[in-house]
Amino acid sequence: MPSLFPLLAVLIWSGNTIVNKLASTRIGPAEIGFYRWLLAGLLFTPFMLPVVWRNRAAIRPQLGKLAVLGTLGMAVYQSLAYYAAHMINASHMGIILALMPLMTMLLSSIVLRQPAGTPMLLGGVLSLLGVLIVISQGDLAALLAHGIGTGDAMMLVATLAYGIYSVLLKRWQVPLPALQMTYVQIVFAILLLLPLYLLTPRVGVTAASLPLIAYAGVLASMAAPLAWMRGVTLLGPARTTLYFNLLPPLTALLAALVLHEPLPASLWLGGALTLAGVYWAERGKLAAPPVVASKPA
C-alpha cells in the first residue's frame, strides 16, 4: 500500500525524538550529532561516491547551495534538537515539530510570493496558540511573565531552520537527483559538525549509546527519508505532507510508553489545537503547488 511509506517514515521520525531524549543521558549532543551523520555518510559512500564523482561537473556549481542546505537541514536543525532534549521532554519536542509544515508554508508565502490565504493565517494562529499552551503547561500568564524556556526556544529555532531549508530547496530547484543532493549535504554536515565535536567534552561510543547512534544514523537519516520520497512519488506531495501531522501524537504515545512521560491536559489541548491549525492550513493549500522537501531526519 502506498500509504505505508509515509507512515513508516513518520513512525521512524517519532522514534527518533525519543532517541534524542534517551541520548541526553548517555552521550553528548555534539557527539551523537556528529556520529549520526558520519555513520550515514559511511554507509552511503560505497554506493553514492562513484555516482557523485561521475557527476562532479554538474555538482560543482551547486556546492554553495548544497553547503547552505546541509547546514540548515542537518547540522543546525538536528544539533539544536539534541541540545533541546537536555531541557524539555520528548512530547514537547514533538508538538513544536508539528509547526514545521506551517512554518514552511508561511515562509514560502514570503520568499516564493505564494499567497497565504485565510485558511493558512487562521491555521497559523490556532497552531501557535496550541504550542504556547504546551510550552506554558497551560499557564499562558506565566509564559507572558517569564518567557519561554531555552529548550523550547532551541526547538523553535530548529524548526524555523528546517522551514528555511525547505523553502530554499523549492526556490533553488537544484538540478540534481535527490540521493546525490542528500549525500553531498551529509558530507557538508559532517565537516561542519567536526569542529563542535572536537571542541566539546566527549564520552565516546558506549554500549548504551551505540544503539541510539545506529537508529539515528541508519533509520532516521537513511531509511525514513527514502520511504518519505517514495511516498511523495506514489501519493503526491500534498497528500504525503498530511501524514506528517501524525508525528506529534505518535511521539507523545511513544514518550509515554518508553520514557514514562506524563500526558497532562495541557499537552492534549495544545497538541489538538496545533494539529487542527496545521491541518486547516494545509487543506487550504491543497489546490496550490505545495512546498515539500524530505521531512526532518
For each residue, the residues with C-beta under 8 A, 3 or more apart:
1: 4
2: 5 231 234 235
3: 6 7 231 235 243
4: 1 7 8
5: 2 8 9 227 228 230 231 234 235
6: 3 9 10 227 228 231 235 240 243 244
7: 3 4 10 11 243 246
8: 4 5 11 12 223 224 227
9: 5 6 12 13 224 225 227 228 231 243 295
10: 6 7 13 14 243 244 246 247 250 295
11: 7 8 14 15 250
12: 8 9 15 16 219 220 223 224 227
13: 9 10 16 17 220 224 247 295 296 297
14: 10 11 17 18 94 246 247 250 251 254
15: 11 12 18 19 215 219 220 254
16: 12 13 19 20 215 216 219 220 224 297
17: 13 14 20 21 81 90 93 94 97 247 251 254 255
18: 14 15 21 22 90 251 254 255 258 259
19: 15 16 22 23 212 215 216 220
20: 16 17 23 24 81 82 84 85 90 93
21: 17 18 24 85 89 90 93 255 259
22: 18 19 25 26 212 258 259
23: 19 20 26 27 29 32 82 85 209 212 216
24: 20 21 29 82 85 86
25: 22
26: 22 23 206 208 209 212
27: 23 31 32 35 203 205 206 208 209 212 213
28: 31 32 200 201 202 203
29: 23 24 32 33 79 82 83 85 86
30: 33 34 79 82 193 196 197 199 200 202
31: 27 28 34 35 197 200 202 203 204 209
32: 23 27 28 29 35 36 82 209 212 213 216
33: 29 30 36 37 75 78 79 82 193 196 197
34: 30 31 37 38 190 193 194 196 197
35: 27 31 32 38 39 205 213 217
36: 32 33 39 40 78 213 216 217 220 221
37: 33 34 40 41 74 186 189 190 193 217 221
38: 34 35 41 42 190 217
39: 35 36 42 43 213 214 216 217 218 221
40: 36 37 43 44 186 217 218 221 222
41: 37 38 44 45 183 186 187 190
42: 38 39 45
43: 39 40 46 217 218 222
44: 40 41 47 48 182 183 186 222
45: 41 42 48 49 183
46: 43 49
47: 44 50 51
48: 44 45 51 52 179 180 183
49: 45 46 52 53 183
50: 47 53 54
51: 47 48 54 55 179 180
52: 48 49 55 56 59 180 183 184
53: 49 50 56
54: 50 51
55: 51 52 58 59 176 180
56: 52 53 59 60
57: 60
58: 55 61 62 175 176
59: 52 55 56 62 63 66 176 180 184
60: 56 57 63
61: 58
62: 58 59 65 66 174 175 176
63: 59 60 66 67 184
64: 67 68
65: 62 68 69 168 172 174
66: 59 62 63 69 70 174 181 184 185 188
67: 63 64 70 71 188
68: 64 65 71 72 168
69: 65 66 72 73 165 168 169 174 181 185
70: 66 67 73 74 75 184 185 186 187 188 189 192
71: 67 68 74 75 76 188 189 192
72: 68 69 75 76 77 161 162 164 165 168
73: 69 70 76 77 161 162 165 166 185 293 296 297
74: 37 70 71 77 78 185 186 188 189 297
75: 33 70 71 72 78 79 188 189 192 193
76: 71 72 73 79 80 158 161
77: 72 73 74 80 81 158 159 161 162 165 296
78: 33 36 74 75 81 82 158 296 297
79: 29 30 33 75 76 82 83 193 196
80: 76 77 83 84 154 155 157 158 161
81: 17 20 77 78 84 85 93 154 155 158
82: 20 23 24 29 30 32 33 78 79 85 86
83: 29 79 80 86 87 151 154
84: 20 80 81 87 88 93 151 152 154 155 158
85: 20 21 23 24 29 81 82 88 90 93 151
86: 24 29 82 83 151
87: 83 84 149 150 151 152 154
88: 84 85 92 93 149 151 152 155
89: 21 92 93 255 259 261
90: 17 18 20 21 85 93 94 251 252 254 255 259 261
91: 94 95 134 251 252 255 256 261 263 267
92: 88 89 95 96 134 135 151 152 155 267
93: 17 20 21 81 84 85 88 89 90 96 97 155 251
94: 14 17 90 91 97 98 247 248 250 251 252 255
95: 91 92 98 130 131 134 248 252 267 270 271 274
96: 92 93 99 131 134 135 152 155 156 159
97: 17 93 94 100 155 159 247 248 251 296
98: 94 95 101 102 127 131 244 245 247 248 271 274 275 278
99: 96 102 103 127 128 131 156 159 274 278
100: 97 103 104 159 162 163 244 295 296
101: 98 104 105 241 244 245 278 281 282
102: 98 99 105 106 120 123 124 127 277 278 281 282
103: 99 100 106 107 159 160 162 163
104: 100 101 107 108 162 163 166 167 291 293
105: 101 102 108 109 116 120 281 282 285 290 291
106: 102 103 109 110 116 120 124 163
107: 103 104 110 111 163 164 166 167
108: 104 105 111 112 114 166 167 170 291
109: 105 106 112 113 114 115 116 120
110: 106 107 113
111: 107 108 167 171
112: 108 109 167 170 171 291
113: 109 110
114: 108 109 288 289 291
115: 109
116: 105 106 109 120 121
117: 120 121 284 285
118: 121 122 284
119: 122 123 280 281 283 284 285
120: 102 105 106 109 116 117 123 124 281 284 285
121: 116 117 118 124 125
122: 118 119 125 126 277 280 281
123: 102 119 120 126 127 276 277 278 279 280 281 282 284
124: 102 106 120 121 127 128 277 281
125: 121 122 128 129 277
126: 122 123 129 130 273 274 276 277 280
127: 98 99 102 123 124 130 131 273 274 276 277 278 281
128: 99 124 125 131 132 277
129: 125 126 132 133 270 273 277
130: 95 126 127 133 134 269 270 271 272 273 274 275 276 277
131: 95 96 98 99 127 128 134 135 270 274
132: 128 129 135 136 140 143 270
133: 129 130 136 138 140 266 269 270 273
134: 91 92 95 96 130 131 137 266 267 270 271 274
135: 92 96 131 132 143 148 149 152 270
136: 132 133 139 140 142 143 266
137: 134 264 266
138: 133 264 265 266 269 270
139: 136 142 143
140: 132 133 136 143 144
141: 144 145
142: 136 139 145 146
143: 132 135 136 139 140 146 147 148
144: 140 141
145: 141 142
146: 142 143
147: 143
148: 135 143 152 153 156
149: 87 88 135 152 153
150: 87 153 154
151: 83 84 85 86 87 88 92 154 155
152: 84 87 88 92 96 135 148 149 155 156
153: 148 149 150 156 157
154: 80 81 83 84 87 150 151 157 158
155: 80 81 84 88 92 93 96 97 151 152 158 159
156: 96 99 148 152 153 159 160
157: 80 153 154 160 161
158: 76 77 78 80 81 84 154 155 161 162
159: 77 96 97 99 100 103 155 156 162 163
160: 103 156 157 163 164
161: 72 73 76 77 80 157 158 164 165
162: 72 73 77 100 103 104 158 159 165 166 296
163: 100 103 104 106 107 159 160 166 167
164: 72 107 160 161 167 168
165: 69 72 73 77 161 162 168 169 293
166: 73 104 107 108 162 163 169 170 291 292 293
167: 104 107 108 111 112 163 164 170 171 291
168: 65 68 69 72 164 165 171 172
169: 69 165 166 172 174 293
170: 108 112 166 167 173 291 292 293
171: 111 112 167 168
172: 65 168 169
173: 170
174: 62 65 66 69 169 181
175: 58 62
176: 55 58 59 62 180 181 184
177: 180 181
178: 181 182 229 294
179: 48 51 182 183
180: 48 51 52 55 59 176 177 183 184
181: 66 69 174 176 177 178 184 185
182: 44 178 179 185 186 225 294
183: 41 44 45 48 49 52 179 180 186 187
184: 52 59 63 66 70 176 180 181 187 188
185: 66 69 70 73 74 181 182 188 189
186: 37 40 41 44 70 74 182 183 189 190 221
187: 41 70 183 184 190 191
188: 66 67 70 71 74 75 184 185 191 192
189: 37 70 71 74 75 185 186 192 193
190: 34 37 38 41 186 187 193 194
191: 187 188 194
192: 70 71 75 188 189 195 196
193: 30 33 34 37 75 79 189 190 196 197
194: 34 190 191 197 198
195: 192 198 199
196: 30 33 34 79 192 193 199 200
197: 30 31 33 34 193 194 200 202
198: 194 195
199: 30 195 196
200: 28 30 31 196 197
201: 28
202: 28 30 31 197
203: 27 28 31 206 209
204: 31
205: 27 35 209 210 213
206: 26 27 203 209 210
207: 210
208: 26 27 211 212
209: 23 26 27 31 32 203 205 206 212 213
210: 205 206 207 213 214
211: 208 214 215
212: 19 22 23 26 27 32 208 209 215 216
213: 27 32 35 36 39 205 209 210 216 217
214: 39 210 211 217 218 219
215: 15 16 19 211 212 218 219 220
216: 16 19 23 32 36 39 212 213 219 220 221 297
217: 35 36 37 38 39 40 43 213 214 220 221 222
218: 39 40 43 214 215 221 222 223
219: 12 15 16 214 215 216 222 223 224
220: 12 13 15 16 19 36 215 216 217 223 224 297
221: 36 37 39 40 186 216 217 218 224 225 297
222: 40 43 44 217 218 219 225 226
223: 8 12 218 219 220 226 227
224: 8 9 12 13 16 219 220 221 227 228 295 297
225: 9 182 221 222 228 229 294 295 297
226: 222 223 229 230
227: 5 6 8 9 12 223 224 230 231
228: 5 6 9 224 225 231 232 240 294 295
229: 178 225 226 232 233 294
230: 5 226 227 233 234
231: 2 3 5 6 9 227 228 234 235 240 243
232: 228 229 235 236 237 240 292
233: 229 230
234: 2 5 230 231
235: 2 3 5 6 231 232 239 240
236: 232 239 240
237: 232 240 241 290 292
238: 241 242 282 285 286 290 292
239: 235 236 242 243
240: 6 228 231 232 235 236 237 243 292
241: 101 237 238 244 282 290 292
242: 238 239 245 279 282
243: 3 6 7 9 10 231 239 240 246
244: 6 10 98 100 101 241 247 295
245: 98 101 242 248 275 278 279 282
246: 7 10 14 243 249 250
247: 10 13 14 17 94 97 98 244 250 251
248: 94 95 97 98 245 251 252 271 274 275
249: 246 252 253 271 275
250: 10 11 14 94 246 247 253 254
251: 14 17 18 90 91 93 94 97 247 248 254 255
252: 90 91 94 95 248 249 255 256 261 263 267 271
253: 249 250 256 257
254: 14 15 17 18 90 250 251 257 258 259
255: 17 18 21 89 90 91 94 251 252 258 259 261
256: 91 252 253 259 260 261 262 263
257: 253 254 260
258: 18 22 254 255
259: 18 21 22 89 90 254 255 256
260: 256 257
261: 89 90 91 252 255 256
262: 256 267
263: 91 252 256 267 268
264: 137 138 267 268
265: 138 268 269
266: 133 134 136 137 138 269 270
267: 91 92 95 134 252 262 263 264 270 271
268: 263 264 265 271 272
269: 130 133 138 265 266 272 273
270: 95 129 130 131 132 133 134 135 138 266 267 273 274
271: 95 98 130 134 248 249 252 267 268 274 275
272: 130 268 269 275 276
273: 126 127 129 130 133 269 270 276 277
274: 95 98 99 126 127 130 131 134 248 270 271 277 278
275: 98 130 245 248 249 271 272 278 279
276: 123 126 127 130 272 273 279 280
277: 102 122 123 124 125 126 127 128 129 130 273 274 280 281
278: 98 99 101 102 123 127 245 274 275 281 282
279: 123 242 245 275 276 282 283
280: 119 122 123 126 276 277 283 284
281: 101 102 105 119 120 122 123 124 127 277 278 284 285
282: 101 102 105 123 238 241 242 245 278 279 285 286 290
283: 119 279 280 286
284: 117 118 119 120 123 280 281
285: 105 117 119 120 238 281 282 288 290
286: 238 282 283 290
287:
288: 114 285
289: 114
290: 105 237 238 241 282 285 286
291: 104 105 108 112 114 166 167 170
292: 166 170 232 237 238 240 241
293: 73 104 165 166 169 170
294: 178 182 225 228 229
295: 9 10 13 100 224 225 228 244
296: 13 73 77 78 97 100 162
297: 13 16 73 74 78 216 220 221 224 225
